[in-house]
């Protein structure tokens, strides 16, 4: 029998047409009218229009006003970053090292040689010469800046190791239990960019103190994700992200760096995919709970629509004459109204159209 040209597609067929359209893209837009459907007595799904008898009332869901957000989420690792090696130039025998997991801050001993403390200070320059009265240089300024930060006063922080600097050094050495020479020996201090967390001791007690003594990281935990280059457009320094922790809690963070080095990672399909490391910093370290190293996820909101009317995606109809609509329940029946469809996210669709309002019930097939 030839097909009836006036027959409208049935419910299941129209739903299939819409879901195919959703699969093509995330954001859809369109307009359509429903007058032609009402004129022929069908509701656009091949079903009788409002007022026809049914065996059970349709299942409905209210139109809600909310914020829709479309996010990208990637797998990542929470830890303290790649460890660095700390090398000492201290003569003598190694008599103490801090244990793994401990933190060493400015002014504290990072090791002991011949039972004398070797002190951690902060700065980019290594300790490459003995500091004594009348010396000048950037290394003098760096040392004096640390001495001032530790509370020793009476000298000017500049490039000259003055007699006043020497006097402050003697007070510092007395507090440390070191000989009060007023000179700072090469092996008496070690410089790092900031406080350190001991990752692993490398030397054994009783061995020479000079050499690689331990590995360390910074004291702040960071998050690192290997992101495919084709999906990396969101990853820019300063971009806000949410870190999803293993216990379901969340912590706010920001992208701090995107690696320039490209490596290859295996995709879900098993193919090698070029990736780059994206580093995220979390300013509120307490929000990371007690996790030292853990698998986490990083989520970034790519697009957001605030204060919009939304319905379940399943409530959308593909109208026979084009565009999309909703079946709205009124009184004892339903009516079809055309809508424009905006963002679709998390199973809900943004809808716009005349007469739409919050709490209006729309039919949702089960």
N, C-alpha and C positions, 0 to 999 in steps of 0.2 A: 504494500500500500504506500503510495507517495506521501511524503511528509507534509503536514498541514503548515503552509507558510505563515499562518497567524498564530501558531503555537509558540509559547514562550519556553525557554529552557527551564527544566525542573530545578528543584532546590539543590540537589547534590551537584549537578552540572555547573550551576552558577557559582557555588562555593569553590569548586575546583578552578574555575576561571580566575577567581580573585586570588586564590593562593598562588597560582602560577605568576600572577602579576606581582605579588609581594616578593616572590623569589628573585625577580629580576632586579629590584632595587629597594632601598630602604625607605626613600621618601617618594610619595606619590601625590599627584594632584589631579583633580578633574571636576567637571560640573556636569550635571544632567538633571532633567526634569522627570516628574512621575505622572504627569497628566495623561499621557497616552496609556499608561498601564491601568489607571483608574477607569478610563473610558471603556476599556474592553473587559473590565471585571476581573482582572487578575492582578496579583500583587507583585509580579516580576519574578516569582519563583515557580510559576505554574500552579499556584495554590489559589483557592477562592479568596476574594478580597474581604475587607472588614465586614463583620456581621455574619459571615458564614459559620455554620455550626462546626465545632471540633470536639473530639472526644476528651481532650485535656488542654488546659491553658498552656501557652508556650512559656518556656523558661526565659526570664528577662534579667537584665543587669542594668543598673542605673548609669546614666551619663555622669561622669565625675570630672571635677576641675582639679588639675594637678600639674606637676612639672614632669615632663618627659626628658630623659637624657639617653643619648647613645654613647656608649663607652667602648674603648678598646682595652682588653685585659691580656697581660702577658705573664708567663711564669718567670719567677726570679728567685734569688737567694739572698737571705739576710745573714750577714756576718760582719767581721771587723775589717774586711779587705785583705789584700795580699800581704803577707808578712815581709818585713825588711830585716836585713842582718845588721846587728850592732857590733862593730869592731872596736876593741880597746887598744890603746898604745901604752898601757900602764905596765911598768916593770914590776917584778915580784911574783908572788904565788897567789893564785886565786883562792880566796878563803870564804866567799859567800856570793850567791846569786839569788835574785828574787824568784819565787816559784812561778810556774806557768799560770796565767790568768790574773796575776797581780798587776796593779797599776803603779807606775812610778811618775811622780810629778816633779816640777822644778824644785831644785834644792835638795831632793832626796837621793839617797845612795842607789845607784843602779848596779853596783857590784862593790866588793871589798877585795883589796889586794894587800897582802901582808897585814890584814885586819884593819886597814885604813880605808875610809869611804872614798869611792869615785863618784862624783856628784853629777846628776843630770841637769843640764841647763838647756835653754831654748835658743835656737838661731840656725841660720843656714850655713854659716862658716864652720869648718872643723877646727879643732884645737891643734894648730900646726907648729906652735912655738911657745916657749916659756914667756909669760907676761911678767914684766918687772918695771920698776920706776924709770921714767923718761921714754919708754917705748910709745910709739904712735901707730895708729892704724885702725882699720874697720873692725878688726878682731878685738881691739881694746874697747871700742864703743859697744860692741855686742856683749862683751863680758860685763862692763859697767852697767849696762841696761839690766842684765840679770841680777847683778848684785843689788841694785836699787829695788828691783821687784821683790827681792827677798827681805827687804826692810833695812838694809844697811845704808846709812846716809853719811853726809859730811864731805861729799865729793861731787864734782860736776860730771854728768854723763856726756863725754865727748871722746875724741880720738886719742887723748893723751892719758897715759898711766902716770898720774901725779903722785906726790907724796901723800895727798889726802886719800887717793885710791888705795895706796899701800897700807895706810892706817886702817881703812875699812876692811881690807882683805885679812889683816891680822886678827881683827875681831871675828870675822867669819871663820877663819881657820881654827880659832880657839873654840868656837861653838861646835865645830865638826870633830874636834879631837885630833886635828892634824897639827904638825909643827908650824909655829907662827912665824913663818919666814917673810911674809909680805909679798912673796912671789907665787905665781900660779904655774905649777909644773904642767907640762904637756899631758901627762897621764892622769892629772887630778880631776879633770872634768870631761864629760862627753856631751855633745850637742845633738839634739833632735828638734824637729819643727815644733813639737808640743809634747804634752803628756803622752806616755806610752803604756800599752798593755802588753805584758810579756806573753809571747806566743809559745816559745819553747827555749829552754836553756840548751846551749850547744856545747859548752865546755864543762869539764868535771872539776870539782874542787881538788886542789892540790896541783893542778896543771898551771903552766905559765899564764899570767893574767893577760898578756898581750895576745891579740888575735880575735877571732870571731867568738863572742861569748854568749849571744842569745839572738833570737829573732823576736820582732815586735811589730805591733800594729798601732794605729791610733786608738783612742779610748771610745770613740763613737762608732756605733754600728751603722752600716750602710746597706743599701739594697742594690744588687746588680742583676740586670736582665740582658740576655742576648736577644736582640730584636732584629728581625729580618729587615734588610735594607728597603724592601718594597713596602714595608708597613711602618716605617720609622718617621713619617712626616710629623707626627704629634710630639716626638721626642726632641724638644728644644730646651736648652738651659733656662731654668726658671719656671718651666711648665708645672702646674700643680698636679699631684697624683694622690691616689689613696692606696696605702699598702694594706693588703688583706692578710691577716695573720692566721697561723694554723688553728687557733682557738676561736676563730670567727670574729675577733675584734678587728678594729681598723685604726690606722695611724696615718695622719697627714704627712705628706712629703713633697719635695720638689726635685725635678731633674737638675743635677749639678753638672753633669758632663756626658757627652756622647763620644765614645771612642772613635778615633780616626782609623784604628787598625781593624781591618775586615778579616773575619774568620769564617769558617764554614761549619754549619750545624746541620744535623739531620732533621728534616721536616717530618711531619706526621705520616707523610706518604713514603718516607724512606729516602727522599732525594736530598742531595747536599744543597744547602741554601746559604747564601752569603749573609752574615749577621755582623752587628757591631754591639759593643757593650754600652748599655745605658745605666748610668749611676744615679741613684736617688739618695738624697740626704733627708733625714728625719730630725728636725730640731728638738722635738719633745721625745727624748730617749726613753722616758718613763712609759710612754705609750706603747713601746715595743715589748713591754712586760719583761719576763726573765729569759727571753729567747736570745741565746748567743749566736747560734747558727741554726737556720731553719728554712725550709722551702716556703715561699710566700708568693703572692700575686700582686702585680702593680696594675692599677686601673686608672685610666685617664678619660675624662669626659670630652668627647670630640665635638658633640653638638648637644644643645639643650634648648628646650622650649618651655618657658615658664607660664603658669596660670592659663593652661589651655584645656578645652573640653576634650575628654577622651572616652573611648569605648573599647571593649575587647575586640581584637582583630577579627575574631570569628563572627562578630555581629555585622560586619560589612557585607553588602550585597554588590555583585557585579550586575548592573542594570542592563537589560536587553538592548536599549538604545544607546548605551555607552555611559561611562562614568560609574559612580558608586553611590549607594544609598543605605539607609537604615530602615528597619521595620520597627515602628514605634507603637507601643501598646497604648490604646486609649479606650477607657470605658470597657465595653465588652468585646472590642475588636482591635484591629491594628491598621496602620496606614504606612505607606512607603513615602519617604522623603529623601530627595537627593542631597548629597553632602560633598564637600571637598575634603580630601584626605591629605593630611600633612605628614609629620614625622610618625614613624612606627618604631616603638622600642618596648622591650620587656612585655611583649604580648598585648600591648595597647596601641591604639591609633588615635592621633589627633584628628578631630573632625570640626568642620566649620559649615554653617548653613543657617538660613533664616528659621527662626522659631526654635532652635535648639537651646536647651537649658539644663542646668544641673538637676540630677535626680530623675530626669525623664527616663522611663523604662524602655529599653530596646531589646528586641528578641535576639537571643543567642542560642543557636542550635546546639544540641547536646550529642 
